């Protein structure tokens, strides 16, 4: 594994280590539903407004706490931010998730030689 893959693994694993961030990703991956109150983004109809759509699903956590967790997810490349006027929308960055899973697979799920296979 090269250094770039190691950095990706560490950054993404760190971001995924918090239960609130996992809940945010769960909400974002499900996308819009009947409880969403923001105006949908015309180009990204599944993207969510964090303060109008995500925050209520997180028991109305403090906006500063939500901002912190979104920043951690953004810094790890797990979410993308898109703007429409003054409104901000978030969606899961599938490319980063796929890269992370591929790096885990290549690094930790490679077949072991027969001589060292655990019994």
N, C-alpha and C positions, 0 to 999 in steps of 0.2 A: 504494500500500500504506500502510495506516495504521500508527501507532506500535505498536499492540498486535500486529499481524501481524509487524512487524519484530522485536519482542522475542521473540515465539514462535519465529521463524526462528532467531534468534541463540542462544537458550537450547537449543533442540532440536538444532541443528547442532553446538553445542559438546558436548552430551552424546553425540552420535553419532560424535564424532571419535576416540573411544578404542576400540581393537580389543576390549578386554575387555568393555566395555559392549555392543558389538555382539554378542559371543558370548552375553552374558547375555540380551539380547533374543531371540536365536535360540533359546536354550534355553526361555525363557518362552513364546514363540509356539508352539513345538511341544507344550508342555504335558506332562502326565504320561505316563510310559511304564513299562515293566517294571523299570527301574532305580530308580524313585522309592521311597523307604522311609517317607516321612511319611504320616501318616493323612490321607486326602483331606479337604478342607474340604467340609462337607455342601452348602453353597450354591454352591460354586465348584469342582467336581470337577477342573477343568483347571489350577487355580492350584498353584503350587509353593512349597515351603518352601525358602528360599535356602540354609540351612545343611545340610539333609538331602538335598535333591534337586538343587540347582544347583551347590553347591560341589564335589561329587565330579566333575561334568562339566567343571569348570574346573581340573582337576589339583590339587584341594584347596588352592586359594590361601588365604592367611591370612584368617581371619574378618574382621579389621579392613580388609583390602583389599577384600573382597567388600562389606562394609558401606559403605565409601566409594563404591564404584561404584554400589551400589543407591541411595544418597542422591543422587548426581548424576542418576541416571535418574528418581528420584522428584521431585527439584526441577524437572526439565525437564517433568514431567507425563507421562513416557513409560511409567511403571509405576504401578500402584496397589498399596497395601499393605492387607491385610485380616488381622484377628486372629481366632483361635479359641482362647480360653483364653490360654495363654502362647505358643502357636505362632503364627508370622507366615507369611503366604502372600503371594506376589506374582503379578501377572498384567500383561500388556501393556495399556496404556490406548489402545484403538483410536481413541477420539475425538481424542486429541492427535495420533496418527500421521496421521489423516485431515486434521486441520486443518493440520498441517505440510505435507503433500503438496499440499493445495489452495493454501496460501500460496505454495509454490514454483511451482506451475503458474501462478497468477495473476501472479506477479511476474516470472518468468523464462522462461515458455513462451508468453507472449502473442504473437500474430501481429504481425509487424512490417509497417508500411506498405510498399507496393511500392517506394517511392522509396528506402528504406533497407535493403531486403532484401540480405543478403550474397550475393555471386555466387561 
